[in-house]
Amino acid sequence: MFGLIFVVMYFMMIRPQQKREKALKAYRNSLKKGDEVITRGGIFGKVLDVKDDVVLLEIGSVKVKVELAAVSAANPTKKDKA
C-alpha cells in the first residue's frame, strides 16, 4: 500500500517538478543578446550579454548584472515579430 502511495506521489508531484526545472535550465542556457526576460524579483529587462553564470540586463537606461539563476522566464508581453 505504501509503495502505491509513493508511486502516485512520484507521478503527481515529483516528476512534473523535474520536467519544469529541466525546461527552465534549457531556457536559461539558450539565452542570447536581445532576449527580453523577467527576473525572480519581477524585473523586466533586455539581455545585453551572457557570460558563465552572469547575465548583463538593460533595465530602462540602467545596466545590471544578475546571476543566471535569477532569470525566471521570457517576457510574455513581448510579441514575436515573425
Order of alpha helices (4+ residues) and beta strands (2+ residues): alpha-alpha-beta-beta-beta-beta-beta
